[in-house]
Amino acid sequence: MSLTVLSLPQRYKRLLQAMSLAVAVVYMTLLLYQSAYGYPGMQLQPQLSSSLLDGNEPATTTTQHASELPVAAAALQLVAVASSPSPSPITPSLIIRKDIHSFNFSDIEVSERPTATLLTELARRSRNGELLHDLSQRAVTATPQPPTTELDDIFISVKTTKNYHDTRLALIIKTWFQLARDQTWFFTDTDDHYYQEKTKGHLINTKCSQGHFRKALCCKMSAELDIFLESGKKWFCHFDDDNYVNVPRLVKLLDEYSPSVDWYLGKPSISSPLEIHLDNKNATTNKKITFWFATGGAGFCLSRALTLKMLPIAGGGKFISIGDKIRFPDDVTMGFIIEHLLKVPLTVVDNFHSHLEPMEVIRPDTFQDQVSFSYAHMKNQWNVIKVDGFDLKTDPKRFYSLHCRLFPYFSFCPPL
């Protein structure tokens, strides 16, 4: 039997290969163990790894792992030497498993800024990236969000007169009033038990004069303002008895504004600010002022914050006195108080409409977006919206047809 005698260099070579294989098996075992029980992505910083490779235990590392780390470091070096034809020093990153309850996260330096790759991934995962960005910007700038406005937060007043109870008032009660019965109040100039019952007590006799002249108009507006202030509501919205009010759209509009901020919402009926001359007894010439006002025929809304500022100036009947001094009707007096005296500008809302503009230009596909509509009979023809529905004899003002277009579930509406 012949024996093969290996030379000493060959023995060392075979021993080194066996050791390299063993180390590789141990290293792979460690990796598999880490994958199953470790914390993915938790790596030591290079300076921390260097100290472990030198055998110096950081103050925050436990004794158990201090005995294991030099062995792992040596294993990595041996594998690198065995697999590389030209050995070079390496500084590997070690993944260490620790119990979650004893892990000191202060040992790991976390970058204050996310990496570009992370930002890209977050943007890809976010289906509402732009919305989230907008919300984050609002949070950073601490921009206050307007509080939610509900129907019950609104005081809706409608100015009318005895001669229009059976025509204009009856039309409103059958249509949009049904959507805001508890929030709508009618301000008139006489007692009417029939409509008092129809409105469930929401018909208010202001004791003002009958007629459409300045004194009577300012008297009723003064009553509207005072009763609103007593109501505690967030919004005061005035309309005339020839207005159709799209109640859900009104609520949605006011929800975009805060009642704790001074808001004067409406629409002017003139193309330039109104100029008036005030009598000044202490000067040789009259003082000229200019201001905008929201026409009452389209409707307007005031926030509670603004009306509280108006209280010492126009509350308790003082509104009538101001109207007398400037000799203008109620809506102009309102603009004078708000824009000139209180310096609160009118915020124009194009969704309010009066009979002073052509109703036929309002497109039917935008009806649900409008806040108010109106009508008028001028020059032997009706200024009304164009809407399909009832015939002109049954519905000359087109309010029934409009109401059924917006809310077809009412009993008097024709089947679709």
C-alpha positions in Angstrom: 0.0 0.0 0.0 1.4 3.2 -1.0 1.0 6.4 1.1 0.8 9.8 -0.4 2.9 12.1 1.8 1.8 15.8 1.5 4.4 18.4 1.9 4.1 20.9 4.6 3.1 23.8 2.3 0.3 21.5 0.8 -1.0 20.7 4.3 -1.2 24.4 5.2 -2.9 25.0 1.9 -5.5 22.3 2.4 -6.0 23.5 6.1 -6.5 27.0 4.9 -9.1 25.9 2.3 -11.0 23.9 4.9 -10.9 26.8 7.3 -12.2 29.2 4.6 -15.0 26.8 3.8 -15.9 26.5 7.5 -15.9 30.3 7.9 -18.1 30.7 4.8 -20.6 28.2 6.2 -20.5 30.1 9.6 -21.0 33.4 7.8 -23.9 32.2 5.7 -25.5 30.7 8.8 -25.2 34.1 10.6 -26.8 35.9 7.6 -29.7 33.4 7.5 -30.1 33.8 11.3 -30.1 37.5 11.0 -32.6 37.4 8.1 -35.0 35.4 10.2 -34.7 37.1 13.6 -32.8 40.3 13.1 -33.9 43.9 12.4 -33.6 44.6 8.6 -31.8 47.7 7.6 -30.3 48.5 11.0 -26.6 48.9 10.3 -23.7 50.3 12.3 -22.0 53.5 11.1 -18.5 52.9 9.7 -16.8 54.5 12.8 -18.8 52.2 15.1 -17.8 49.2 13.0 -14.1 50.0 13.2 -14.2 50.1 17.0 -15.8 46.7 17.0 -13.3 45.2 14.6 -10.6 46.5 16.9 -12.2 44.6 19.8 -13.1 47.8 21.7 -16.6 47.6 23.0 -18.6 50.8 22.8 -20.2 51.8 26.1 -23.7 51.2 24.7 -23.0 47.6 23.5 -24.0 44.7 25.7 -21.4 42.2 27.0 -23.0 39.3 25.1 -22.5 40.9 21.7 -19.1 42.2 22.5 -17.8 38.6 22.6 -19.4 37.8 19.3 -18.4 40.8 17.2 -14.6 40.2 17.0 -15.3 36.6 15.8 -17.6 37.8 13.1 -15.2 40.5 12.0 -12.4 38.0 11.7 -14.6 35.7 9.7 -15.4 38.4 7.2 -11.7 39.2 6.8 -10.8 35.5 6.3 -13.5 35.1 3.6 -12.2 38.2 1.9 -8.6 37.0 1.9 -9.6 33.5 0.6 -11.7 34.8 -2.2 -9.6 37.8 -3.3 -6.4 37.2 -5.4 -5.0 40.4 -4.0 -6.0 40.8 -0.4 -6.9 44.4 0.7 -8.2 45.7 4.1 -12.0 46.1 4.3 -14.3 47.8 6.7 -17.6 45.8 6.6 -21.0 47.0 7.9 -22.3 44.7 10.6 -26.0 43.9 11.2 -26.6 43.2 14.8 -29.7 41.7 16.3 -30.8 43.1 19.7 -33.9 42.6 21.8 -36.3 45.5 21.0 -36.8 46.3 24.6 -33.1 46.7 25.4 -32.0 48.4 22.1 -30.7 51.9 22.6 -31.8 53.9 19.5 -29.6 56.9 20.5 -26.6 54.9 19.3 -27.7 55.3 15.7 -27.4 58.6 13.9 -30.6 59.3 11.9 -30.3 61.7 9.0 -32.5 64.8 9.6 -33.3 65.0 5.9 -34.8 62.0 4.0 -32.8 60.8 1.0 -33.9 61.5 -2.5 -34.7 57.8 -3.0 -37.0 57.8 0.0 -38.8 61.0 -1.1 -39.3 59.4 -4.6 -40.7 56.3 -3.0 -43.1 58.2 -0.7 -44.3 60.3 -3.6 -44.9 57.2 -5.7 -46.9 55.5 -2.9 -49.0 58.6 -2.1 -52.1 58.7 -4.2 -52.9 62.1 -3.0 -49.4 63.6 -2.9 -50.5 67.2 -3.8 -53.2 67.2 -1.3 -50.9 65.9 1.5 -48.4 68.5 0.5 -51.0 71.2 0.8 -52.1 70.0 4.2 -48.6 69.8 5.5 -48.0 73.4 4.3 -51.1 74.5 6.1 -49.9 72.8 9.2 -46.5 74.4 9.0 -47.9 77.9 8.5 -50.7 77.3 11.1 -53.4 78.7 8.8 -56.7 78.4 10.7 -59.4 76.4 8.9 -62.9 77.9 8.8 -65.3 76.1 11.1 -67.9 73.9 9.6 -71.1 75.8 8.8 -74.4 73.9 8.9 -77.9 75.0 7.8 -78.9 75.7 11.5 -76.0 78.2 11.7 -77.7 80.5 9.2 -80.4 83.1 9.9 -82.2 83.7 6.6 -84.4 86.8 6.4 -86.9 87.6 3.6 -88.3 91.1 3.3 -91.8 91.3 2.0 -95.0 93.4 2.3 -98.7 92.8 2.7 -99.5 93.2 -1.0 -97.1 90.3 -2.0 -98.3 87.7 0.6 -100.5 85.9 -1.8 -98.2 86.0 -4.8 -94.5 86.2 -3.9 -94.7 84.8 -0.3 -96.9 81.9 -1.3 -94.5 80.9 -4.1 -91.5 80.9 -1.7 -93.4 78.9 0.9 -94.2 76.1 -1.6 -90.7 75.8 -2.9 -87.4 76.6 -1.3 -88.8 77.5 2.2 -89.5 73.8 2.6 -85.8 73.2 2.7 -85.1 75.7 5.5 -88.3 76.1 7.5 -86.6 76.5 10.8 -84.0 78.9 9.6 -86.1 81.3 7.4 -88.0 84.3 8.8 -90.3 86.7 6.8 -90.3 90.4 7.7 -93.5 92.1 6.7 -95.6 95.1 7.7 -98.9 93.6 8.8 -100.4 90.6 10.8 -101.5 87.7 8.6 -102.8 84.7 10.6 -103.0 82.5 7.5 -99.3 82.8 6.6 -98.3 82.9 10.2 -99.7 79.3 10.4 -98.1 78.3 7.0 -94.7 79.4 8.2 -95.1 77.9 11.7 -94.8 81.3 13.4 -92.0 82.6 11.2 -93.8 85.7 10.0 -92.7 88.9 11.8 -94.8 92.1 11.7 -92.1 94.8 11.9 -94.8 97.6 12.3 -93.0 99.4 9.5 -94.8 101.4 6.9 -96.1 99.6 3.8 -94.6 100.4 0.5 -91.3 100.4 -1.3 -89.6 103.6 -0.2 -86.5 104.3 1.8 -88.0 104.8 5.2 -90.0 101.5 5.1 -87.1 99.6 3.6 -84.5 100.7 6.2 -87.1 100.1 9.0 -87.4 96.4 8.0 -83.7 95.9 7.5 -83.1 97.4 10.9 -85.5 94.8 12.4 -83.8 92.0 10.5 -80.4 92.9 11.8 -81.6 93.3 15.4 -83.4 90.0 15.5 -80.4 88.2 14.0 -78.1 89.6 16.7 -80.5 88.2 19.3 -80.6 84.8 17.6 -77.0 83.8 18.3 -76.6 82.4 14.7 -73.3 82.6 12.8 -74.5 84.1 9.6 -77.1 86.7 8.6 -78.4 86.3 5.0 -80.9 88.7 3.6 -83.0 88.1 0.5 -86.0 89.8 -1.1 -89.4 88.1 -1.7 -88.6 87.8 -5.5 -85.6 85.6 -4.8 -85.3 81.9 -5.1 -82.6 80.6 -2.7 -80.7 77.4 -3.5 -80.4 76.4 0.2 -77.7 73.6 -0.1 -75.5 75.9 -2.3 -75.9 78.7 0.3 -74.7 76.4 3.0 -71.8 75.2 0.9 -70.8 78.8 0.1 -70.7 79.9 3.7 -68.8 76.9 4.8 -65.9 78.4 2.8 -65.7 81.4 5.2 -65.3 81.8 8.9 -68.1 83.6 10.8 -65.5 84.8 13.3 -63.9 86.9 10.5 -65.5 90.1 9.1 -67.2 89.0 5.8 -69.5 91.0 3.6 -70.6 88.7 0.8 -72.8 89.8 -2.1 -72.9 91.2 -5.5 -73.1 94.8 -6.7 -75.6 95.9 -9.4 -73.5 98.8 -10.6 -70.3 98.8 -12.6 -68.4 101.3 -10.4 -68.4 102.4 -6.7 -71.2 104.6 -5.6 -70.4 108.3 -5.1 -72.3 110.3 -2.6 -71.9 113.7 -1.0 -72.3 114.1 2.7 -73.4 117.4 4.2 -70.7 118.9 6.3 -71.8 122.0 8.2 -68.3 122.8 9.3 -67.0 123.1 5.8 -67.8 125.2 2.8 -68.1 122.2 0.5 -69.7 118.8 0.8 -67.5 115.7 1.4 -67.6 113.1 -1.4 -67.1 109.5 -0.5 -67.2 106.3 -2.6 -68.1 102.7 -1.6 -69.5 99.5 -3.0 -72.7 97.9 -1.8 -74.3 94.5 -2.4 -77.7 94.9 -4.0 -80.5 93.6 -1.7 -82.4 92.2 -4.8 -79.7 89.5 -5.2 -79.2 88.9 -1.5 -76.1 89.2 0.7 -74.6 87.5 3.8 -72.8 89.0 6.8 -70.7 87.1 9.3 -71.5 87.4 13.0 -68.1 89.0 13.7 -69.0 91.8 11.3 -72.5 92.3 12.7 -71.1 92.6 16.2 -69.0 95.5 15.0 -72.1 97.0 13.5 -74.1 96.7 16.8 -72.9 100.0 18.4 -73.3 101.9 15.1 -76.5 100.4 13.6 -78.1 98.3 16.3 -81.2 99.1 18.2 -82.8 101.2 15.4 -79.8 103.3 14.6 -79.7 101.7 11.2 -82.8 103.8 10.3 -81.1 107.0 11.4 -78.1 106.4 9.2 -80.4 105.8 6.2 -82.1 109.1 6.9 -78.8 110.9 7.1 -77.4 109.6 3.8 -80.9 109.5 2.2 -80.4 106.1 0.5 -82.4 102.8 0.8 -81.5 99.8 3.0 -78.9 98.0 0.8 -77.0 101.2 0.1 -77.1 102.1 3.8 -75.7 98.6 4.6 -72.8 99.2 2.2 -72.1 102.6 3.7 -71.9 101.3 7.2 -69.7 98.3 6.3 -67.4 99.7 3.6 -67.2 103.3 4.6 -67.6 103.4 8.4 -66.1 99.9 9.3 -63.7 99.7 6.4 -64.7 96.1 5.5 -64.6 95.6 1.8 -67.4 93.8 -0.1 -66.4 90.3 -1.3 -68.1 89.8 -4.6 -69.9 86.5 -5.1 -71.1 86.1 -8.7 -73.5 83.3 -7.7 -76.0 85.9 -6.3 -78.5 87.1 -8.9 -81.1 89.9 -9.0 -83.8 90.9 -11.4 -81.5 93.8 -12.6 -79.6 91.3 -14.7 -80.9 89.1 -17.6 -81.9 85.8 -16.1 -81.8 84.0 -19.4 -78.0 84.2 -19.6 -77.7 81.7 -16.6 -77.0 78.4 -18.2 -79.2 75.5 -17.0 -76.2 73.3 -16.4 -75.0 75.8 -13.8 -78.3 76.1 -11.8 -77.0 73.9 -9.0 -74.0 76.2 -8.6 -76.0 79.4 -8.1 -77.1 80.8 -4.7 -80.0 83.0 -5.7 -82.3 83.7 -8.7 -84.9 86.3 -9.3 -87.6 87.5 -11.8 -89.3 90.7 -13.0 -92.0 91.7 -15.4 -90.6 94.5 -17.5 -91.8 96.0 -20.8 -94.6 93.5 -21.1 -92.3 90.5 -20.8 -90.9 88.3 -18.1 -87.2 88.5 -17.2 -86.9 84.9 -16.1 -84.5 81.9 -16.3 -84.8 79.5 -19.2 -85.8 76.1 -17.8 -87.9 73.3 -18.9 -90.8 72.2 -16.8 -94.3 73.6 -16.3 -95.9 75.7 -19.0 -95.6 79.5 -18.9 -99.3 80.0 -17.8 -98.9 77.7 -14.8 -95.4 78.9 -13.9 -94.6 82.3 -15.5 -91.9 83.1 -12.9 -90.3 79.7 -13.5 -89.7 79.0 -9.7 -91.7 75.8 -9.7 -89.8 74.5 -12.7 -86.5 75.6 -11.2 -87.3 73.9 -7.9 -88.3 70.6 -9.6 -85.1 70.8 -11.7 -83.0 71.0 -8.5 -85.2 68.9 -6.2 -87.3 66.6 -8.4 -88.5 64.5 -5.4 -91.2 67.1 -4.4 -94.8 65.9 -4.7 -95.9 68.6 -7.1 -93.0 67.9 -9.6 -93.9 66.0 -12.8 -92.4 62.5 -13.1 -89.0 62.4 -14.7 
